[in-house]
Amino acid sequence: MREKGGVAVRKGIGIDRYSTYGLREEWLSLFLSFGEEWLDEDENNLSHKQISAVLHWLIDAELIEPKTKRATPLSKHLKKIYTKDNLFVWEIIWNNMNYNSQVIGWYNSQIDWGSIVTKNELKEKISLAYPNLSKGTLSNPIDAMVNMFDNSPLGSKLKFGLLDKKGRTVKSIKKIGTDDIHPLAVAYSLYKAAEHIGRRDFVVSELYSKEFKGGPYKIFGISRDKLERVLRGLQEDKEQILRVDLVADLENIYLRDDLLSLDIVKIAEVRLK
């Protein structure tokens, strides 16, 4: 157990680590404004469970270091971008959660774009993926994810989980996605995928396969036509962020060997001043 702001933060507790709380826009805004000190219980009006949930989401978003509980370099760059383009920040966060949050990674890989599901259906589906865990254990992370859709642009604006509600009751979740993704967020998703997969060249069609882990389609739902237009734009970018062969039967993407995903955020920071 590790103490943060008077809250015991358990390590290695798997998929159920958010109680039923998602990362809310107001909480992200306060964290980016005041840093990790805001997570101390004397600096906010959150309950112990809420602080613990926020901390785990921020770790999954790669905004907080898991061991030190201090703000990461990525967090400091996104802080400067947030007031200019908060959607870009959420696109980066969602991308990172794909790799670090079991429930988000499961949702992105197992629920198809265009699907309309209820919370109960999500809970039934995830129980098949984790047969050794109780339905009670798996209920919380689904509730937390849906709560995040309800209280952040991930739901209403980016439509990764657009809620159909009657009063406070969530009737269904529509996984729609969007083509309106910042080009540098698309580039970030490719460089992040490269860092996880271990190679820096891709074929466009593989990004749309069920098996591909991450990438701009799996994470954002971007259409192939729009992705190819974005890729051409990134090739023409003054930073030469990547190179593509998108003629005839060629559909190759080549990333630079000297760029990291964090470098893409640094480029965005300069441009969004």
C-alpha angles and dihedrals in degrees: 000000000000127000121229118170090340092307121118108231112202119213125218096012093141126211099352104067105113101063099215097313126113126199104273125209093238091052093049090049092052092047093050090047098048105020128218092328087075088067091066108104092234091059099056143032096239125125121243091258092049093050091050091049093048091049092053092047091050090050090050089049088053092239094116127046109241095221104036098029088222127135114273126229087253089057092053092052094046090050088065092047099044099081091048099044117002092173090062089054092051090049090056092045093050090049092054093045088058089069100035107036115068094206094049092045090050093048093049094048102038107034111070124225110262093034123138113201140161124234090251091053090051090051092050092048095048091049088062090054092049104035093162093060125079121249088242091058091049095045095069098058091048090051090047093051092048089047088055091051088052096049104038141047089261087086113030101030108024091033096214084138112006110190126221104204138183105200105312093335117103107222097181145343119231115203100206109144125192145249089213095092122139109255091231090054087055089051090048091053091053094048091045090051089050091053091052098040097040102233135087104211126076140174115231093230093056090059087064096049122108091236099055112108111225126328130136097294098046092046104033106020092233115173119246095242092052092045092054091051090050091048092053089050092051090051090054092045114119089240090055089225093182143347127235140189105206102156130108107335094340118107104160127150121199121190124204116261093218099054129085128194089256089058089060090057090049089054089050091050092056093048097045096053 
